[in-house]
Amino acid sequence: MTDLAHLAFDAAPVGLVLTEERTIRACNAMFAEMAGYRMDALIDRSFRILYASQQEFDSIRDIGLEPLRRDGAYSDERLLRRADGGALWCRFRARTLTPDDPLARVVMSFAPITAREAPPLTARERDVVSGLARGHTSKEIARTLGLSPRTIEDVRARLLKKFKVRNAALLLSRLSDLGQ
């Protein structure tokens, strides 16, 4: 990489990551800052480091795999787990550099949606919020997580109360802090 290209990568106003088989091979300063790690602490680490639990990693990691295979790209909104255990709501985009093997090499960007960190959420609350952000119903989230729809409804109710909002749309709006 030329000095100028390296400077552009490192100074980008969004977090940038290059992964190989879900292992971080390169990242820029913005991503390290967003994640709350030193850059050298992220290199050659599994993306699992950015999830609260193995279960969360297993349930979320393959969500964009089919679009990457089909279109070469995927995007959503998600919580980025920080080193201190906090979370940051981000716009996530991924593009594979190896269409025949989509996870062999992927470039990802993470752009903060909110100027502040989200309040502490449990792993289960993060699972439910991620499902809601993808437009899934409680039944769909329950099926994905192997839980009952009633359990998901209980978590949703707890989230609504925690953020003092009336519905899931307002919850996501509060989390994203768009115009508020």
Buried (B, 14 or more C-beta within 10 A) or exposed (E): EEEEEEEEBBEBEBBBBBBBEEBBBBBBBBBBEBBBBEBEBBBEBBBBBBBBBEBBBEBBBEBBBEBBBEEBBBBBBBBBBBBEEBBBBBBBBBBBBEEEEBBEBBBBBBBBBBEEBBEEBEBBBBBBBBBBBBEBEBEBBBBBBEBEBEBBBBBBEBBBEBBEBEEBEEBBBBBBBEEE
